[in-house]
């Protein structure tokens, strides 16, 4: 698996089909993802409220990155192990502050969600670029996928606090 992220204007090959008439299930999948965004946003707000103090000013102090990793069948435990034993530590070295990691109680869709805090979206993108190029991360990713790909796809959402949020 290669976790290098595409720019906002492109997606990895095979992940977006522009002609949905050829594959109507893609449109249904996208509707399914979009219908869950309010739930994830509420989860993010609740998690951030528990771990952060309100900012002193009304200016945007941080941005948050919410990522949802959909694991390949039978690979979620391997993915969680990789995060637990390697990924979080490497994130920390690249100034990628983890807010929290979750999985649904009834996880029929085989995914995990996590949120990271960044000074800005630009800083988050730069940190991701450096993380992706880290030789240790590349070795961990390769070794963890010796018996097959762990991640089917990732959904990333950038979040900014609203003026009435306890988290700024």
N, C-alpha and C positions, 0 to 999 in steps of 0.2 A: 504494500500500500504506500502510496506517496501522499503525504498530507500537505504538501505545498498548496497554498490557497490561490485560486485564480483571482484576477482583478475583478472589480465589481461589474465590468462589462463582458465577462466571459465565464464559462463554466467548463469543467473537465469534459473531455470527449465522451459522448454517450449519456450524459446526465440530463441534458435539456433537449427536447425535440420540439422544434418550432412549428412543425405541421402536426397539430394534435389530431387531425382527422385520420392520420395513419395509425395513431395509437391513442384512442380515446381514454385508455386507462391512465395516461399521464395527466390529463386534465383532472380526472377524479383524484389522483394522488395529490396534485397541487392544491385542489380545493380542501382536501383532508388536512394538509399541512397548514394552510392559511386559517382554517377553522380552529386550530389549536393555539395560534399565536396569543389570543387573549389569555388563555390559561397559563401559558409560559410567562407572559408579562406579569400576571398576578403572582405567580410563584417567585419570579425575580424580585418583585417589589417586597414581598413578605420576607424573603431571605435577606435582602439588603437591609431592611428595617431592623432585623435582629442582630446584625453584625456591625453596623456603622452608626456613628453619631451624626446628628444633623449638621450640615455645613453652616459656618458662621455667616456667609454671604449668600445672596440669591444667584450669584454667578455659577455657571456649570463648572464644577470642580473635577468631575470624572465622567467617563463614559463606560458603559458596561457591554460586554460581549457575551451573549448567550449562545451556546453551541449544543446542538442535539446530535448525538452519534447513534445512528441506526446500525446495529451490529449484524453481521452475517449470521445465519441460523447456527445455533450452538456455540457462538463465539463471544457472547456478552461477558461471561466470566473471565475469559482470556483478556478481553479489552479492559475490564475493571482491574485485573491484575497488573496490566501494563501501566495504567494510570497510577495505581497504588505504589508500585515498586520502582517506577522510572520517570514517567512523564511529568508528574507534579514537581519533582525535584528539578528537572531540566527546565520546566516553565519558570520556576523561581529564579534560576540563574539568568534567565532572559527577561527579568522584570515583568513577568506575567503573573499578577497577583490573583490567586484563586479565591473566589468568594464562597463557593460551595459546589457540591456534586450530588446529584439525585438520580433516582430511578423511580418510575411509577410503582405503586403497590401492586397493581394488576398490569404487569408489563407484557401485554400481548403483542406489542409491536417491537419488542426486543431493542430498547434504546436506553441511553442515559443522557442526562442534561447536566451541563455545568455552566457557571457564570464566572467571568474574570473581570477585574476592574483595571482600567487603563487611564492615564492622564488625558488621552484623546484617542479618537479613532486612528489618526495617523500614527501615533506612538504604538498602538496595538498592532497595526499592520506591519510596522517596522520590526517590532519584537517578534511577531509571527515569522517574518522573513528570516530573521536571525536564528530563531528556534529551528525552523525547517532545514537550515543549512548546517546546523550543529552536527559534527561527526558522531558524537555519542548518540544523539537522537536517531540519526540515520541507521546506526548499528542496532539500536534497540528495536526500531520499527522493523527492520529486515529480520532480525532474529525472532521477533514475536509472530511473524507471519510465515515462519518456516513450514507450518502445516496448513497454510491457507490464509487468505485475506480475512482480517478481523472486522473491517468496517465496510458496509454497503454504501452509505452516503452520510454526509454531514449537512446540517442546516445551521447557518449562522445568522444571528440577528444582532444588530448594534442598538443599544438602548441608551437614551438620555433621560435623566430624572425630570419630572415635571415640577413646575413651580410650587405645587402644593404637596410634594413628596417630602417625607422625613429624610430621605436620602438625596443628597445633592451631588 
